[in-house]
Amino acid sequence: MGIFFADKSIDDLAVGMSESYSQTITDSDIKAFAGLSGDRNPVHLDEDFASNSRFKGRIAHGFLSASFFSAIFGTKIPGPGCVYVSQSLNFKRPVYLNDTVVATVTVSGIDIERRRVTFLTLCTVRGKTVIDGVAELFIP
């Protein structure tokens, strides 16, 4: 884990700084996310359906894991008040029930004049990439 940046300004950030968040995905998480998002695809909710899919079991919504980036941005680095500008996501592998997802963001660029910070974003399970991408945030 990195340093808590909530009371830091854009001037305190540097390329290479990173922060992580981890969470083990539960049945309750998947059901709650389905309710919030409206995505009730049976590959997420129905064990019989999912066991006959290419995944051979229920998988979590990709955006559930990707939402952990927002948790980091809003509470750790850069911290409260930042606003998402963009996020690219590449879904590489499925996340199953009881998998522990580790989301990590790393500062890759800083534009002081435009008050924008670019981050590499990565989610892993057991050391393997499940999601990668790039995010840009506005820092007020």
Stockholm file with secondary structure:
# STOCKHOLM 1.0

chainA/1-140         MGIFFADKSIDDLAVGMSESYSQTITDSDIKAFAGLSGDRNPVHLDEDFASNSRFKGRIAHGFLSASFFSAIFGTKIPGPGCVYVSQSLNFKRPVYLNDTVVATVTVSGIDIERRRVTFLTLCTVRGKTVIDGVAELFIP
#=GR chainA/1-140 SS CCCCCTTCCGGGCCTTCEEEEEEECCHHHHHHHHHHHCCCCHHHHCHHHHHTSTTSSCBCCHHHHHHHHHHHHHHTSSCTTCEEEEECCEECSCCBTTCEEEEEEEEEEEETTTTEEEEEEEEEETTEEEEEEEEEEECC
#=GC SS_cons         CCCCCTTCCGGGCCTTCEEEEEEECCHHHHHHHHHHHCCCCHHHHCHHHHHTSTTSSCBCCHHHHHHHHHHHHHHTSSCTTCEEEEECCEECSCCBTTCEEEEEEEEEEEETTTTEEEEEEEEEETTEEEEEEEEEEECC
//
